[in-house]
């Protein structure tokens, strides 16, 4: 098969720059056609996805488990990020459905922030697909370290927001500024997205005076919009490992269910700090390469 045929259906705007196009095309062709994962590899991915689903349900940050696992198994960095996003995307829809009652009375806010997150997710995904493999791998340690730091302060941020939301003298800011900042956060969500929810919830709490529960429902909306828009773009990129994505999606679904049942038996803070520690160790390893 000629390499060009693999890439021909892909929209031009999604292609990498000309200097890396041939190299990346050969790399993807070699991986997906000549170096398929073994049964053991898929088992490892399945367990990682189950763990990620449970972690997301209990504390957040499950991508810090699945993304490095994909890299360790030899999946190209951008493909690993793309596949991971698509595989875990259905979970964000579940987050919205779980908080439908909290979206009541927020129709205008819902559609406004959803629109901003969709636009941001598209921009972020296109930026990712136009980043070279080496360039992306060079910034992966920074992304993982930053996401780990965000998860580390997640508990403190939630406590602060909960206290702020009950203060009657808290002055609401312009939702226009909140919309702009959320749009920028959604660009990050479409590009990498780990711990984006921490950033979004913090911005919403700073800019909008409302209850934490209602703001959390908008946060779920933004997360779904950014990741959903990115997933749609990624479908046309040719970089999704569909078999891997399906295995991970099934594992994440199982893990999310288990996480919900274990919610009363596992302390979210302890689990969160475990994930943070893993993320920092991985960042150090990637920095040292």
Order of alpha helices (4+ residues) and beta strands (2+ residues): alpha-alpha-alpha-alpha-alpha-alpha-alpha-alpha-alpha-alpha-alpha-alpha-alpha-alpha
